[in-house]
């Protein structure tokens, strides 16, 4: 998991540690992680993507379906197997090192394997906090609650209602999203 139970306890202020509570908290964290990954368009945990087939656009950049690309393991363009050292990985795309070579236009003509995502300890904090916020909202809704919270001010007090619309928790992730795949 990207966010641990200990992080969730600290963030939510709920330190209940019965086996059932820990299992439920784990389920909330996993579900929140799935919601975040779905919103981003990729799983942010570091992993290897293999046997990916892309269509070349005739440009110098080939955008991939994940972020934080760390390495390219294999690359085949058309029927030619290339040394992965001829390309450089950037955040969400690869390009040829010589900058003159382009990925040829074609349909399903590029196959590659690459590693992308972040290790758990290096995960961007905006992803971790989004997961914790969503999981905490789920926790507050258990037992039929609708996520009520209150705050007292000098002049009066306010009640805030949170519903299962996670959009406001996901908006900070917009700059990391993969769109168009």
Beta strands, then each sheet from edge to edge (+ up, - down):
strand 1: 47-54
strand 2: 61-63
strand 3: 69-77
strand 4: 80-82
strand 5: 87-89
strand 6: 93-96
strand 7: 110-116
strand 8: 148-152
strand 9: 157-161
sheet 1: 1+ 7- 3+ 4-
sheet 2: 2+ 6- 5+
sheet 3: 8+ 9-
end
